[in-house]
Amino acid sequence: MPLTDQTRVLARQIIARYPQSRSALLPMLHLVQAEDGYVSPAGIALCAEELGLTTAEVAAVATFYTMYKRRPIGDYHVGVCTNTLCAVLGGDTIFSTLKDHLGVGNDETTPDGKVTLEHIECNAACDYAPVLTVNWEFFDNQTVESATELVDRLRAGDLPLPTRGAALVTWREAERILAGFPDGRADEGPSAGPATLVGLQLARERGDSAPPPDTSGPSSGPQSTEGGGYGAAGGPSGHDAPTPTAPADPAHPATPTAADNSDDNSGRASKGE
C-alpha cells in the first residue's frame, strides 16, 4: 500500500535525531515495516529520497540485516532459536514441530496471516535455553508442548504474557517502537530473571565487590607489581599486562615512504612497465 504523508513526517523526525542523516536509515526501515508490514519498494524509495541515497544503497542495508523483511510478515513473528545451546536443549525439535503444526516452512506465514515462523540465531538468552521470541519479546525455557500452545493462542487472539519484557503487540506496532516511537510500556514486565541475576546474588552473599577504578592516570607501560598492579595480589593477572614494543625507528619505518615509492616507480619506468 502507498505510504502516507504522515509516514514522511515521521521519517523526517527520525532523521532530525542524527548529525549524519544516513545514520537514520536503520530506524527508518523499521518505520517502513510498521507502515507496510515489510520493507516495501515504496519504503525503499522513500528512504532513498529523504536521505539522498540510491535505492540500491538502501536495499543493500535492508537485505543485510535479517530483522528487515522483504515480504509481508504475519501479525506475530515467532522466532525459534536454533543456535548451539538452544538447539542442543530442544530448539531444533521445537522448530521442526512448529513447522509441522503450523503447516509452514522457515520464514513462511500461516494462511490466516497470524504467524510467521523463522529459525533465528542467538538471542543472548542462553541462560534460559531453549528460547523463542514473539515480535522480539522473550518466552524462556520452552518445550515442544509450551511452544505449540503458544502459537495456538496467538492464532486465537489469546495473547500470552512474555517471560520478560512488555506485553505483546502486533508486528507493526513492535516495528514502530523499534523505529524510535515508544509506547511507554517497556517496563511492564521484568527485564531480567533469576538466571541472569544469580551472579549478583552470589556476590552479595559473599561480600564480593568489583575493584575500584584506577584513577592514577594513563601509564606508559606495564604497571608495577607493587600496590596491586599486574601480577600482584589483588591486582589484574600478569598475563593481561601490555606487551612492551620496540620504540619507533625513523630510519626504518614500518611502511613505505614516499621516496621508496618514487624509487619503485622509477624502476618500473626503466623496465618499460
N, C-alpha and C positions, 0 to 999 in steps of 0.2 A: 504494500500500500504506500502511497506517496507520503513523505514526511511533511509535517506541518510547519508553518511559520514559527510556532512555539518551539518546535524542536531546534530550529536555527537559533532562536533566542537563548535557549538553554545551552547550546553548543558554545555560543559566544561567552556565556557566563563561565563555562569551564575554561575557555582559552584565557580569560582575564586573570585566572589564578596563577598563571605561569609566566616567568620572564621571557622564556623562549616558547613561542606559540606551538611549535610542533611537539613539545612535551605534553600537550593536551590530547594527543591522538589516542592514547590508551583509554582514558575515561570517556572520550567522545565515542569510541567504538562500543563501549558499554551502553552509552546513551542510545545509540542506534539500535542495539539489541533490545533495549527497554521499549522502544517505539515499534520496531518491526518484528521482534522475536528472533532475529538473527542479523548478521552483517549483510544487509541487502545491497544490491548495486546502487540504489538511490542513496543509501547511507554512506557508501564509499565515496560517491560523488560529492555529497555534502561535506564530508571531512576534507576532501581534497580542495574544494573551493574555499572553505573557511581558513585552511592552514597554508594555502599556497603550495600544495604538493600535487604531484601527479596521482592519478588513480592507481597507477602501478605501485607507487610508493606506499599508499595506504593499504592496498591489497597485500603487499609483501608482509606488512605487520600483522594484518588480520589472519593470514594463513600460517604465521609462525607460531602464534600462541594458541594453545588448544582451548582456552576459555572463550575464544571467538568462534562462532558457528556460522557456517556458510549455507545452511539450510534451516528452515524453521524448527524450533525446539518446542516440545510439549510444555504444558503448564508446570511440570515438575521434572527437573533434570536429576536423575538418580545416578550417582557416580559410585561405582564399587571399586575400592582399592584392590588392585591385583599385584601390587609391588611385593617385594620379597616376604616381609614378615606377615603382612595381611594374607598373602597367598598361601603361605605355609599353614596359617592358623584357620584357613577356611574361606578366604576371599575368592579363590578360583571356583570353589564349589558353589558359593553363593551366586557368583556371576553366571555360571552355567545354568543354575536352577532358575534364576530370574529370566534368563533368555527364553527358556522353555515355557515358563509360567506365563510370561507376557506375550510370547509368540513374536519376538523381535530379535534382531541381531545387535551387535555393537553399534552404538551411535544411531539407533533407529527409534522411531516413535510409535507408540501404540495407535491403532486406528481411531480411537476416541480422542486423540490429541492430548491425553493427560500426562503420559510418562514417556520420557526419553531416557533410554538406558545406555550407559557408557562405562567401560572399564577405564579407570584413571590411575595415574601414578601416585606416588607417596603424598599423603595429605599432612605429613608431620604430626600424625596422631598415633604413632607406633605403640605407645603405651596403652592404647585402647583397641588394639587389633583383635579381630578384623573390623574395619570401619567402612561405612558408606556415607555419602552426603546427599542431601536433597537441597537443590539450589544453594549449595555450598555450606549448608548447616550440618553439623555432625550428628550421626547416630552411631554410638560406640558399641563395641563388644557384640557385634551382630552374629546371628546364627542363620541357617537356612530358613528356619521357621519364622524368626522375627523379621527377616528381610522380606519374606513372602507376604506376611501380614502387613508390613509397612506399605508395599506398593499397592496392595488391595485397598487399604484405607485411603491412599492418595487418589486412586481412581474413583472411590466412592464419595470423595469430598470430606472425609472424616480425618482431618489433618492431625497427626500425632505431634507431640512436642519433641524437639530435638533434645539430645542428651545435654548439650551445652549450647549457649547462644540464644538468639531471639526466636520467637515463634515463626513458623513457616509462612512465607509469602509466595506468590507465583514467580515464575522465572522472570517475567518482565519487571515485576516490582523489585526483585533482587538485583536485576541489572541496573535499575535506576539508582539504587543505593550504591552500587559499585561505581557508578558514574560520578558520585560525589554529592548526591542529594539524599541524605539520611532521613529515615522515617522516625527517628527518636526512640527506637525500640531495641537498640543494640544491647542494653544492659538488662533485658527482661529475664534472661536465664544466666546460669553460672558460666563463667568463661574458662574455668579450669576445674578439673576433677581431682579426686584423691590420688590417682596415679601420677599426675603431674606435680602435685604438691608434696609428695611423700619425702622428697629430699629436704625440703624446707622444714618439714615436721621433725625429721631426724636431727637436723642441725640444731633446732631449738631444744630438743630433748637433751642433746649432748653439750649444749652451750657453745657450739661452734659458731664462728663468725668469719667473715672474709677479712683478709689482712687490710690495714689502712692503705690508702693510695700513697705512692711515693711523691712527696711534694718538694723534693730537693732540687728538682730541675733536671734537664736532659744531661746525659753523661756521654762523653766522647768514646767510651769503650766499655768493656765488661765491668760490672760492679765488683767491688772487693767482696771477699767472703766475710769481712768484718761487718758487724752491725746488721746482719740479716740480708746480706747480698746474695748473689748467685752461689749456690752450694753450701751456704751456711744454714745452721739450724733456724727454722722459722722463715727462711728465705726461699726464693724460687730455685728450682733444680739447676745444678751446674750445667746440665745438658741444654738448658734454654739460653745460656749466655751467648751473646752475639759473637760470631766468629771474627777475629781480627783479620783485617785485609791489608795488603801492602799499600803504602801511600802512592798516590798518582805520580808517574814519572813523565814530565813533559817531553823528554827526549824519546820516549817510546809510547806514544798514545795508543789507546786501545782501539781507536777507529781510524780509518784512513784520513789523512789530511788533504787539504786542497792541493798541496804540492804533489802528494802521492798520486792523486787523480790526474793531475796535469801530466806527470811523467808517464803514467799508464796510457793516457790518451795519445801522448807523443809517440810512444812505442807502437801503438796501433796504427798511427798515421804512417810511420816509417815502413810498416809491413804492408801498407796498402789496404788495411781493413777499414 
